[in-house]
Amino acid sequence: MLCKSAKILSGVGITVSLVTNGSLLTKEKAERLVENGVTRPQVSLDGAREETHERLRQYKGAFKLAISAISYFAQTKGYEEIMVAFTPTGFNYTELEDTFYLTRDLGVEQFRVQPLMILGSTQLHLKELLPNPLQYRHIVRTIIKLQDKFGPNTIEWGDPVDHLIRFRTRIQHCINNVNIQANGDIVPSPYLPISVGNIRRHSFKKYWDAGLVKIWELPVIQRMAERICSVPDFGRKEEGIPTVWFEKNIEIDIIDNKEVFW
């Protein structure tokens, strides 16, 4: 399903990205993905040591699988940009620089640091996971140091709130980004607890023709996005709104429920 969808999208000039923890990737899958149009993979790596990465990821072998995935992507011709994403915590922030160099040695030229998202089960372990202000200062100094040495585009600080603001204010009439989750759900953003369709139910083309391009015009999505002005807002609980990655999303379908939402 993934390769089929990627081939259709890339065939009409759409850039297809993949965000993965690397646990299911093989060399053959890396080759198949790029052959079908996936050109920008991102692998999550949250430490330079096995015990650090797996402390956050919570399963044995996660570190080796992530390293292998990065290597497979780097060794396969055709990928335009390979990115590694690092999430700083109170116990791994000192390994940011070592993780950067580790991935650089593997052939990665794009490194993204993104704040810990207060989503899902993270909310149950904030005291252990969330960096304090002094630790965040260390993170910022490390990023600046590496940018000065290797260039500003080599390592970046990602702001997860940015697209929620842009999509609902500046480009709500014609989006330039669509997220498809592993189960086929189409979501306006991975940080909002709502899905607007599923490619296992209808084809991506049918959803696009049904109005997916202007999905951010929907009042329900606008209202959800307006709640988020900073990272801590992701952890705010409100009646009737599920917790992202912890509770089941609100499900609507812009094809099956067209008369309700358009």
Backbone as JSON, one array per atom type, in Angstrom:
{
  "sequence": "MLCKSAKILSGVGITVSLVTNGSLLTKEKAERLVENGVTRPQVSLDGAREETHERLRQYKGAFKLAISAISYFAQTKGYEEIMVAFTPTGFNYTELEDTFYLTRDLGVEQFRVQPLMILGSTQLHLKELLPNPLQYRHIVRTIIKLQDKFGPNTIEWGDPVDHLIRFRTRIQHCINNVNIQANGDIVPSPYLPISVGNIRRHSFKKYWDAGLVKIWELPVIQRMAERICSVPDFGRKEEGIPTVWFEKNIEIDIIDNKEVFW",
  "N": [[0.82, -1.19, 0.0], [1.92, 1.28, 0.84], [4.08, 1.67, -0.98], [2.66, 1.64, -3.39], [1.0, 3.89, -3.12], [2.98, 5.87, -2.87], [4.17, 5.75, -5.37], [2.14, 6.65, -7.06], [1.79, 9.28, -6.11], [4.37, 10.45, -6.39], [4.56, 10.25, -9.1], [3.11, 12.34, -10.13], [4.55, 14.51, -9.48], [4.74, 15.07, -6.74], [6.48, 15.42, -3.7], [7.55, 12.76, -1.74], [7.75, 11.8, 1.55], [9.06, 9.89, 4.31], [8.58, 8.98, 7.62], [10.12, 7.22, 10.15], [10.86, 4.72, 12.68], [12.61, 2.86, 12.01], [12.43, 0.17, 12.58], [11.35, -1.87, 10.99], [12.68, -1.83, 8.64], [14.58, -3.0, 5.84], [17.4, -3.68, 3.68], [16.44, -4.32, 1.19], [13.84, -3.27, 1.31], [14.43, -0.56, 1.54], [15.48, -0.06, -0.98], [13.25, -0.66, -2.55], [11.43, 1.27, -1.71], [12.58, 3.74, -2.59], [12.58, 3.27, -5.3], [9.92, 3.45, -5.83], [9.35, 6.07, -5.41], [9.69, 7.32, -2.89], [11.63, 9.72, -1.48], [12.66, 11.15, 0.62], [13.53, 10.15, 3.5], [13.1, 9.95, 7.08], [14.66, 9.13, 10.06], [14.28, 8.22, 13.42], [16.47, 8.85, 16.07], [17.59, 8.7, 19.25], [19.85, 9.01, 20.84], [23.36, 8.37, 21.38], [24.14, 6.0, 22.31], [23.26, 2.6, 22.92], [21.75, 1.99, 25.28], [20.72, 4.47, 25.95], [19.08, 5.38, 23.78], [17.21, 3.29, 23.79], [16.08, 3.54, 26.25], [14.28, 5.57, 25.96], [12.78, 4.66, 23.78], [11.85, 2.19, 24.56], [12.04, -0.57, 23.81], [13.9, -3.56, 23.33], [16.73, -3.73, 21.25], [16.11, -1.65, 19.61], [17.93, 0.41, 19.07], [19.99, -0.69, 17.42], [18.44, -1.4, 15.22], [17.57, 1.11, 14.33], [20.03, 2.3, 13.62], [20.81, 0.56, 11.59], [18.78, 1.06, 9.73], [19.27, 3.74, 9.05], [21.74, 3.39, 7.8], [21.03, 1.73, 5.63], [19.39, 3.49, 4.13], [21.28, 5.49, 3.55], [23.1, 4.13, 1.99], [21.76, 3.51, -0.28], [21.08, 4.38, -3.57], [19.47, 7.31, -4.88], [17.97, 8.62, -2.96], [17.08, 11.86, -2.05], [17.36, 13.37, 0.23], [18.37, 12.52, 3.39], [17.31, 12.32, 6.64], [17.91, 12.58, 10.14], [16.18, 12.46, 13.19], [16.3, 13.84, 16.37], [15.23, 13.66, 19.68], [15.45, 15.61, 22.43], [15.92, 14.81, 25.88], [15.74, 14.79, 29.5], [17.7, 12.98, 30.13], [19.22, 12.35, 27.9], [20.29, 14.56, 26.66], [22.97, 15.33, 26.77], [24.15, 13.73, 24.93], [23.67, 14.68, 22.45], [25.56, 15.92, 20.67], [27.35, 13.78, 20.17], [25.59, 11.98, 18.97], [24.95, 13.36, 16.67], [27.48, 13.34, 15.33], [27.78, 10.59, 15.05], [25.72, 9.9, 13.24], [26.49, 11.43, 11.1], [28.85, 10.18, 10.34], [27.69, 7.95, 9.29], [26.73, 8.84, 6.93], [24.73, 10.72, 6.85], [23.4, 13.95, 6.23], [21.57, 15.74, 7.15], [20.25, 16.85, 10.12], [17.89, 16.85, 12.61], [16.64, 18.48, 15.42], [14.15, 18.22, 17.7], [11.75, 19.49, 20.02], [10.73, 17.7, 22.97], [7.67, 16.14, 22.66], [4.63, 16.66, 24.27], [2.8, 14.34, 24.34], [0.65, 11.45, 24.05], [1.86, 8.63, 25.92], [3.96, 10.0, 26.99], [3.09, 12.0, 28.66], [2.77, 10.78, 31.06], [5.23, 10.54, 32.15], [6.63, 12.9, 32.52], [8.28, 14.16, 34.45], [10.59, 12.66, 34.44], [11.37, 12.78, 31.77], [11.25, 15.41, 30.56], [13.4, 18.03, 29.59], [15.1, 20.4, 31.71], [15.26, 24.05, 32.08], [18.06, 24.77, 32.13], [19.22, 22.56, 30.95], [18.08, 22.72, 28.41], [19.37, 25.04, 27.56], [21.95, 24.06, 27.26], [21.49, 22.35, 25.11], [20.79, 24.19, 23.07], [23.21, 25.65, 22.86], [24.87, 23.62, 21.92], [23.74, 23.04, 19.42], [24.17, 25.5, 18.08], [26.96, 25.56, 18.09], [27.56, 23.34, 16.42], [26.32, 24.18, 14.07], [27.88, 26.42, 13.45], [30.23, 25.14, 12.78], [29.59, 23.27, 10.74], [27.68, 24.41, 9.12], [24.53, 26.16, 8.76], [22.39, 24.68, 7.71], [22.85, 22.06, 8.2], [22.29, 21.09, 10.75], [19.31, 21.49, 12.53], [16.82, 23.22, 14.48], [13.69, 22.04, 15.13], [10.38, 23.27, 14.95], [7.46, 22.15, 16.1], [5.04, 23.41, 16.28], [4.87, 25.26, 14.32], [3.76, 24.53, 11.72], [1.1, 24.19, 12.37], [0.2, 26.72, 12.83], [0.78, 28.05, 10.39], [-0.73, 26.53, 8.52], [-3.37, 26.96, 9.27], [-3.69, 29.66, 8.95], [-2.3, 30.89, 6.77], [-2.06, 29.17, 4.52], [-4.4, 27.76, 4.32], [-6.23, 27.32, 2.3], [-5.08, 25.85, 0.36], [-3.28, 23.3, 0.87], [0.13, 22.16, 1.39], [1.06, 19.82, 2.31], [0.52, 16.51, 3.34], [-0.39, 14.0, 5.64], [-0.05, 10.55, 6.03], [-0.83, 7.89, 8.01], [0.49, 4.82, 9.5], [-1.58, 2.97, 9.58], [-3.12, 3.72, 7.49], [-4.7, 5.94, 7.86], [-5.59, 9.28, 7.04], [-4.34, 12.25, 8.12], [-4.67, 15.65, 9.16], [-2.59, 16.72, 10.6], [0.07, 15.17, 12.39], [-0.08, 15.84, 14.99], [-2.59, 16.47, 15.79], [-5.64, 15.18, 17.07], [-7.33, 13.85, 15.01], [-8.73, 12.28, 12.18], [-9.24, 12.32, 8.64], [-9.99, 10.54, 6.76], [-9.22, 7.37, 5.13], [-6.86, 5.57, 3.37], [-7.19, 2.94, 2.88], [-9.81, 2.64, 2.66], [-10.84, 4.38, 0.71], [-9.37, 5.53, -2.36], [-6.36, 7.53, -2.5], [-6.49, 9.49, -4.46], [-9.24, 9.85, -4.77], [-9.86, 11.04, -2.33], [-8.38, 13.37, -2.59], [-9.65, 14.59, -4.76], [-12.06, 14.98, -3.53], [-11.7, 17.08, -1.88], [-9.46, 17.23, -0.24], [-7.29, 18.91, -0.5], [-8.06, 21.32, 0.56], [-8.49, 20.9, 3.23], [-7.86, 22.17, 5.58], [-9.64, 24.2, 5.82], [-11.81, 23.34, 7.19], [-13.9, 23.92, 9.95], [-13.72, 22.38, 12.37], [-11.09, 21.42, 12.38], [-9.68, 23.78, 12.3], [-10.4, 24.82, 14.81], [-9.23, 22.96, 16.55], [-6.5, 23.33, 15.98], [-6.13, 25.96, 16.75], [-5.96, 25.8, 19.48], [-3.35, 25.24, 20.07], [-0.51, 26.87, 20.82], [2.02, 26.72, 21.76], [4.55, 24.28, 22.67], [3.93, 23.13, 25.3], [1.15, 23.28, 25.22], [0.24, 21.04, 23.92], [-0.13, 19.12, 25.81], [-2.36, 19.86, 27.17], [-5.49, 19.13, 28.55], [-8.78, 18.76, 27.32], [-12.28, 18.58, 27.48], [-13.87, 16.25, 25.41], [-11.94, 16.2, 23.47], [-9.63, 14.02, 22.23], [-6.55, 12.61, 23.6], [-3.62, 12.94, 21.81], [-2.03, 10.22, 20.21], [-2.52, 8.58, 22.3], [-5.15, 8.19, 22.98], [-7.99, 7.16, 21.01], [-8.31, 8.61, 17.79], [-10.54, 11.27, 16.74], [-12.76, 10.43, 14.24], [-13.51, 11.3, 11.01], [-14.83, 11.38, 7.69], [-14.15, 12.72, 4.69], [-15.29, 11.94, 2.35], [-17.3, 9.95, 2.82], [-18.82, 11.39, 4.63], [-19.49, 13.74, 3.41], [-21.6, 15.61, 3.06], [-21.87, 16.62, 5.58], [-19.53, 17.9, 6.34], [-18.75, 19.68, 4.34]],
  "CA": [[0.0, 0.0, 0.0], [2.79, 2.44, 0.92], [4.79, 1.84, -2.25], [1.68, 1.96, -4.42], [0.61, 5.29, -2.93], [4.14, 6.71, -3.16], [4.38, 5.77, -6.82], [1.1, 7.52, -7.64], [2.05, 10.66, -5.72], [5.62, 10.92, -7.01], [4.34, 10.29, -10.54], [2.53, 13.64, -10.51], [5.43, 15.57, -9.02], [4.65, 15.32, -5.3], [7.59, 14.89, -2.91], [7.06, 11.78, -0.78], [8.65, 11.61, 2.68], [8.74, 8.78, 5.2], [9.09, 9.11, 8.98], [10.15, 5.86, 10.66], [11.82, 4.39, 13.73], [13.56, 1.95, 11.39], [12.34, -1.19, 13.12], [10.94, -2.85, 9.98], [13.39, -1.58, 7.38], [15.66, -3.86, 5.36], [18.06, -3.11, 2.5], [15.53, -4.51, 0.05], [12.74, -2.32, 1.45], [14.96, 0.77, 1.23], [15.57, 0.01, -2.44], [11.9, -0.66, -3.1], [10.82, 2.56, -1.39], [13.07, 4.8, -3.47], [12.13, 2.93, -6.65], [8.52, 3.85, -5.95], [9.17, 7.51, -5.28], [10.0, 7.89, -1.58], [12.97, 10.29, -1.64], [13.11, 11.86, 1.83], [13.23, 9.41, 4.74], [13.58, 10.47, 8.37], [14.76, 8.07, 11.06], [14.42, 8.74, 14.78], [17.59, 8.31, 16.86], [17.53, 9.54, 20.44], [21.03, 8.84, 21.68], [24.52, 7.78, 20.72], [24.38, 4.71, 22.92], [22.12, 1.68, 22.89], [20.91, 2.1, 26.47], [20.06, 5.78, 25.96], [18.0, 5.35, 22.8], [16.18, 2.31, 24.17], [15.39, 4.03, 27.45], [13.15, 6.36, 25.47], [11.97, 3.88, 22.83], [11.21, 1.15, 25.36], [12.1, -1.96, 23.36], [15.25, -4.05, 23.13], [17.15, -3.84, 19.85], [15.67, -0.47, 18.85], [19.09, 1.2, 18.63], [20.63, -1.34, 16.27], [17.52, -1.32, 14.09], [17.6, 2.48, 13.83], [21.33, 2.49, 12.96], [20.76, -0.2, 10.34], [17.88, 1.76, 8.81], [20.01, 4.91, 8.56], [22.77, 2.88, 6.89], [20.38, 1.27, 4.41], [19.01, 4.65, 3.35], [22.48, 6.2, 3.09], [23.81, 3.31, 0.99], [20.88, 3.28, -1.43], [21.06, 5.52, -4.49], [18.17, 7.86, -5.25], [17.38, 9.45, -1.92], [17.51, 13.24, -2.17], [17.7, 13.91, 1.55], [18.16, 11.59, 4.5], [17.33, 13.1, 7.87], [17.78, 11.92, 11.43], [15.51, 13.31, 14.16], [16.73, 13.61, 17.75], [14.37, 14.3, 20.66], [16.2, 15.75, 23.68], [15.25, 14.55, 27.16], [16.59, 15.1, 30.64], [18.78, 12.01, 30.31], [20.02, 12.13, 26.68], [20.7, 15.83, 26.03], [24.44, 15.41, 26.67], [24.6, 12.9, 23.81], [23.26, 15.31, 21.19], [26.7, 16.1, 19.77], [27.84, 12.46, 19.77], [24.61, 11.41, 18.05], [25.16, 14.08, 15.4], [28.68, 12.82, 14.67], [27.52, 9.2, 14.7], [24.92, 9.84, 12.02], [27.29, 12.02, 10.02], [29.74, 9.11, 9.9], [26.88, 6.99, 8.53], [26.39, 9.43, 5.64], [23.58, 11.63, 6.98], [23.79, 15.35, 6.17], [20.51, 16.57, 7.72], [20.0, 16.42, 11.49], [16.82, 17.69, 13.15], [16.39, 18.39, 16.85], [12.78, 18.69, 17.94], [11.44, 19.38, 21.45], [9.92, 16.57, 23.44], [6.26, 16.42, 22.5], [3.84, 16.21, 25.42], [1.74, 13.58, 23.7], [0.63, 10.03, 24.38], [2.33, 8.19, 27.23], [4.94, 10.96, 27.5], [2.47, 12.78, 29.73], [2.84, 10.02, 32.31], [6.62, 10.47, 32.6], [7.23, 14.21, 32.25], [9.34, 14.48, 35.4], [11.8, 11.96, 34.01], [11.73, 13.03, 30.37], [11.32, 16.8, 30.1], [14.62, 18.76, 29.99], [14.87, 21.64, 32.43], [15.78, 25.2, 31.34], [19.51, 24.71, 31.98], [19.53, 21.51, 29.96], [17.74, 23.27, 27.1], [20.45, 25.96, 27.19], [23.05, 23.21, 26.77], [21.06, 21.88, 23.79], [20.9, 25.32, 22.14], [24.64, 25.92, 22.64], [25.41, 22.54, 21.09], [23.26, 23.25, 18.05], [24.89, 26.65, 17.52], [28.35, 25.12, 17.89], [27.62, 22.48, 15.24], [25.98, 25.01, 12.91], [29.05, 27.23, 13.13], [31.27, 24.29, 12.21], [29.19, 22.54, 9.55], [26.71, 25.16, 8.33], [23.2, 26.24, 9.39], [21.43, 23.72, 7.16], [23.26, 20.71, 8.56], [21.54, 20.73, 11.95], [18.28, 22.5, 12.73], [15.85, 23.07, 15.56], [12.37, 21.96, 14.52], [9.27, 23.77, 15.75], [6.26, 21.4, 15.7], [3.86, 24.28, 16.29], [4.93, 26.14, 13.15], [2.83, 24.2, 10.64], [-0.27, 24.36, 12.84], [-0.12, 28.14, 12.65], [0.79, 28.38, 8.96], [-1.79, 25.86, 7.78], [-4.69, 27.49, 9.58], [-3.76, 31.1, 8.72], [-1.74, 31.38, 5.51], [-2.24, 28.29, 3.36], [-5.52, 26.86, 4.61], [-7.02, 27.08, 1.1], [-4.35, 24.95, -0.55], [-2.18, 22.78, 1.68], [1.28, 21.59, 0.66], [1.56, 18.69, 3.08], [-0.51, 15.56, 3.78], [0.19, 12.92, 6.44], [-0.73, 9.26, 6.0], [-0.27, 7.08, 9.08], [0.77, 3.43, 9.16], [-2.83, 2.23, 9.4], [-3.82, 4.25, 6.34], [-5.43, 7.16, 8.19], [-5.12, 10.57, 6.55], [-4.49, 13.21, 9.22], [-4.21, 17.0, 8.82], [-1.32, 16.87, 11.29], [0.27, 14.07, 13.35], [-0.22, 16.39, 16.34], [-4.0, 16.73, 16.07], [-6.31, 13.88, 17.23], [-8.45, 13.74, 14.09], [-8.42, 11.76, 10.85], [-10.26, 12.76, 7.69], [-10.19, 9.49, 5.78], [-8.28, 6.26, 5.21], [-6.6, 5.13, 2.0], [-7.65, 1.56, 2.74], [-11.24, 2.73, 2.43], [-10.97, 5.02, -0.6], [-8.06, 5.86, -2.89], [-5.89, 8.88, -2.19], [-6.99, 10.39, -5.51], [-10.64, 10.18, -4.47], [-9.86, 12.01, -1.24], [-7.89, 14.64, -3.12], [-10.73, 15.17, -5.56], [-13.18, 15.3, -2.64], [-11.43, 18.32, -1.16], [-8.36, 17.11, 0.71], [-6.4, 20.05, -0.67], [-8.52, 22.45, 1.38], [-8.98, 20.31, 4.47], [-7.66, 23.09, 6.69], [-10.76, 25.13, 5.9], [-12.83, 22.78, 8.07], [-13.93, 24.57, 11.27], [-13.3, 21.5, 13.44], [-9.63, 21.37, 12.35], [-9.25, 25.11, 12.7], [-10.55, 24.98, 16.26], [-8.22, 22.14, 17.21], [-5.19, 23.94, 15.8], [-6.08, 27.22, 17.49], [-5.65, 25.5, 20.88], [-1.92, 25.0, 20.21], [0.34, 28.04, 20.59], [3.36, 26.35, 22.2], [4.66, 22.84, 22.93], [3.16, 22.68, 26.48], [-0.29, 23.21, 24.93], [-0.09, 19.7, 23.46], [-0.51, 18.3, 26.95], [-3.56, 20.39, 27.83], [-6.65, 18.27, 28.37], [-10.06, 19.43, 27.16], [-13.38, 17.63, 27.33], [-14.29, 15.98, 24.04], [-10.79, 16.16, 22.56], [-8.75, 12.9, 22.65], [-5.11, 12.84, 23.74], [-2.94, 12.43, 20.62], [-1.15, 9.05, 20.35], [-2.83, 7.89, 23.55], [-6.55, 7.82, 22.82], [-8.4, 7.02, 19.62], [-8.62, 9.86, 17.1], [-11.86, 11.55, 16.19], [-12.75, 9.97, 12.85], [-14.49, 11.78, 10.04], [-14.42, 10.99, 6.35], [-14.63, 13.79, 3.82], [-16.07, 11.34, 1.27], [-18.5, 9.33, 3.36], [-19.6, 12.38, 5.37], [-19.29, 14.98, 2.64], [-22.68, 16.57, 3.27], [-21.77, 17.18, 6.93], [-18.33, 18.69, 6.55], [-18.47, 20.7, 3.31]],
  "C": [[0.86, 1.26, 0.0], [3.48, 2.7, -0.4], [3.84, 2.23, -3.37], [1.27, 3.43, -4.33], [1.76, 6.22, -3.29], [4.37, 6.83, -4.66], [3.38, 6.69, -7.51], [1.43, 8.98, -7.36], [3.3, 11.22, -6.4], [5.46, 11.05, -8.52], [3.73, 11.59, -11.03], [3.32, 14.79, -9.88], [5.39, 15.9, -7.54], [5.85, 14.67, -4.6], [7.05, 13.97, -1.81], [8.12, 11.55, 0.3], [8.16, 10.44, 3.53], [9.37, 9.03, 6.57], [9.0, 7.74, 9.63], [11.11, 5.72, 11.83], [12.83, 3.34, 13.24], [13.4, 0.49, 11.76], [12.0, -2.25, 12.07], [11.72, -2.73, 8.67], [14.47, -2.62, 7.11], [16.28, -3.17, 4.15], [17.12, -3.2, 1.3], [14.37, -3.52, 0.11], [13.2, -0.89, 1.14], [15.05, 0.97, -0.28], [14.19, 0.11, -3.08], [11.21, 0.69, -2.87], [11.27, 3.64, -2.37], [12.67, 4.53, -4.92], [10.7, 3.37, -6.9], [8.26, 5.32, -5.6], [9.37, 8.12, -3.92], [11.44, 8.41, -1.64], [13.51, 10.97, -0.39], [12.71, 11.1, 3.09], [13.78, 10.12, 5.96], [13.54, 9.35, 9.39], [14.98, 8.72, 12.43], [15.58, 8.05, 15.49], [17.78, 9.23, 18.06], [18.7, 9.31, 21.39], [22.16, 8.2, 20.89], [24.86, 6.41, 21.27], [23.09, 3.89, 22.94], [21.18, 1.9, 24.08], [20.15, 3.43, 26.53], [18.87, 5.79, 25.03], [16.87, 4.45, 23.26], [15.48, 2.67, 25.47], [14.16, 4.85, 27.06], [12.22, 5.52, 24.61], [11.31, 2.66, 23.46], [11.1, -0.22, 24.68], [13.53, -2.33, 22.97], [15.55, -4.19, 21.64], [16.81, -2.62, 19.02], [16.85, 0.32, 18.3], [19.73, 0.59, 17.38], [19.74, -1.27, 15.03], [17.53, 0.08, 13.48], [18.9, 2.76, 13.08], [21.35, 1.77, 11.61], [19.91, 0.52, 9.3], [18.58, 2.98, 8.21], [21.04, 4.48, 7.52], [22.16, 2.43, 5.57], [19.98, 2.45, 3.52], [20.23, 5.34, 2.75], [23.2, 5.44, 1.97], [23.0, 3.07, -0.27], [20.8, 4.53, -2.29], [19.62, 5.99, -4.73], [17.52, 8.73, -4.21], [17.96, 10.86, -1.99], [18.0, 13.8, -0.83], [17.37, 12.88, 2.62], [18.32, 12.37, 5.79], [17.23, 12.19, 9.09], [17.16, 12.92, 12.4], [15.9, 12.88, 15.57], [15.8, 14.37, 18.69], [15.12, 14.4, 21.99], [15.34, 15.49, 24.91], [16.22, 14.93, 28.28], [17.73, 14.13, 30.82], [19.62, 11.79, 29.05], [20.61, 13.4, 26.09], [22.21, 15.96, 25.89], [24.98, 14.57, 25.52], [24.22, 13.48, 22.45], [24.44, 15.4, 20.21], [27.24, 14.75, 19.29], [26.89, 11.79, 18.78], [24.73, 12.05, 16.68], [26.35, 13.5, 14.64], [28.49, 11.36, 14.25], [26.76, 9.1, 13.38], [25.67, 10.44, 10.83], [28.26, 10.99, 9.46], [29.0, 8.07, 9.06], [26.44, 7.55, 7.18], [25.21, 10.38, 5.67], [24.06, 13.07, 7.0], [22.74, 16.28, 6.77], [20.14, 16.02, 9.09], [19.0, 17.39, 12.1], [16.65, 17.42, 14.64], [15.01, 18.99, 17.1], [12.43, 18.51, 19.41], [10.58, 18.18, 21.77], [8.45, 16.96, 23.37], [5.48, 15.84, 23.68], [2.59, 15.52, 24.9], [1.79, 12.13, 24.18], [1.12, 9.73, 25.78], [3.41, 9.09, 27.81], [4.39, 11.74, 28.69], [2.56, 12.09, 31.09], [4.25, 10.03, 32.91], [7.35, 11.8, 32.42], [8.39, 14.53, 33.17], [10.66, 13.86, 34.99], [12.3, 12.45, 32.66], [12.01, 14.49, 30.03], [12.61, 17.48, 30.55], [14.26, 20.03, 30.76], [15.5, 22.81, 31.66], [17.3, 25.17, 31.14], [19.93, 23.67, 30.95], [19.18, 21.98, 28.56], [18.79, 24.28, 26.64], [21.64, 25.2, 26.62], [22.74, 22.73, 25.35], [21.25, 22.98, 22.74], [22.37, 25.62, 21.84], [25.28, 24.86, 21.74], [25.0, 22.7, 19.64], [24.01, 24.38, 17.37], [26.34, 26.29, 17.21], [28.48, 24.29, 16.61], [27.25, 23.24, 13.97], [27.16, 25.87, 12.48], [30.12, 26.41, 12.41], [30.88, 23.69, 10.87], [28.18, 23.28, 8.66], [25.32, 25.09, 8.93], [22.2, 25.21, 8.9], [21.75, 22.28, 7.54], [22.51, 20.2, 9.78], [20.54, 21.85, 12.22], [17.42, 22.17, 13.95], [14.47, 23.09, 14.93], [11.29, 22.46, 15.47], [7.99, 23.08, 15.31], [5.0, 22.25, 15.65], [3.75, 25.07, 15.0], [3.87, 25.81, 12.1], [1.37, 24.36, 11.07], [-0.73, 25.81, 12.68], [-0.22, 28.48, 11.16], [-0.41, 27.79, 8.23], [-3.16, 26.46, 8.06], [-4.82, 28.99, 9.27], [-3.34, 31.52, 7.32], [-2.04, 30.49, 4.31], [-3.39, 27.31, 3.57], [-6.34, 26.52, 3.36], [-6.34, 26.15, 0.11], [-3.12, 24.42, 0.17], [-1.06, 22.21, 0.82], [1.85, 20.38, 1.38], [0.39, 17.82, 3.53], [0.19, 14.43, 4.53], [-0.67, 11.67, 6.35], [-0.06, 8.36, 7.04], [-0.17, 5.62, 8.68], [-0.49, 2.61, 8.93], [-3.67, 2.74, 8.23], [-4.6, 5.52, 6.6], [-4.77, 8.39, 7.57], [-5.39, 11.59, 7.65], [-3.98, 14.57, 8.78], [-2.84, 17.29, 9.42], [-1.16, 15.68, 12.23], [0.08, 14.53, 14.79], [-1.66, 16.81, 16.66], [-4.75, 15.4, 16.1], [-7.54, 13.72, 16.33], [-7.95, 13.19, 12.76], [-9.57, 12.09, 9.91], [-10.52, 11.74, 6.59], [-9.17, 8.39, 5.97], [-8.1, 5.69, 3.81], [-6.88, 3.64, 1.8], [-9.15, 1.51, 2.43], [-11.54, 3.33, 1.06], [-9.57, 5.38, -1.08], [-7.67, 7.29, -2.52], [-6.43, 9.88, -3.2], [-8.43, 10.8, -5.23], [-10.72, 11.2, -3.34], [-9.39, 13.38, -1.74], [-8.98, 15.36, -3.91], [-11.92, 15.61, -4.7], [-12.92, 16.54, -1.79], [-10.3, 18.27, -0.16], [-7.44, 18.32, 0.67], [-6.8, 21.25, 0.2], [-9.07, 21.99, 2.73], [-8.84, 21.26, 5.65], [-8.72, 24.19, 6.75], [-11.84, 24.63, 6.85], [-12.78, 23.43, 9.46], [-13.42, 23.69, 12.39], [-11.78, 21.41, 13.52], [-9.05, 22.72, 12.76], [-9.3, 25.28, 14.22], [-9.5, 24.18, 17.03], [-6.83, 22.79, 17.14], [-5.04, 25.22, 16.6], [-5.73, 27.01, 18.96], [-4.15, 25.46, 21.13], [-1.12, 26.25, 19.84], [1.79, 27.77, 21.0], [3.37, 24.86, 22.52], [3.89, 22.4, 24.18], [1.67, 22.56, 26.22], [-0.71, 21.82, 24.45], [-0.57, 18.81, 24.61], [-1.75, 18.78, 27.68], [-4.77, 19.52, 27.53], [-7.92, 19.12, 28.27], [-11.13, 18.38, 26.91], [-13.76, 17.49, 25.85], [-13.17, 15.91, 23.04], [-9.83, 15.06, 23.03], [-7.3, 13.35, 22.8], [-4.4, 12.18, 22.56], [-1.99, 11.3, 21.0], [-1.41, 8.29, 21.64], [-4.27, 7.38, 23.52], [-6.9, 7.79, 21.33], [-8.78, 8.37, 19.02], [-10.12, 10.02, 16.85], [-11.81, 11.18, 14.71], [-13.89, 10.6, 12.06], [-14.0, 11.33, 8.67], [-15.01, 11.99, 5.37], [-15.34, 13.26, 2.58], [-17.39, 10.8, 1.81], [-19.41, 10.32, 4.09], [-19.53, 13.75, 4.7], [-20.35, 16.03, 2.95], [-22.59, 17.24, 4.63], [-20.63, 18.19, 7.02], [-18.02, 19.71, 5.47], [-19.71, 21.52, 3.09]]
}
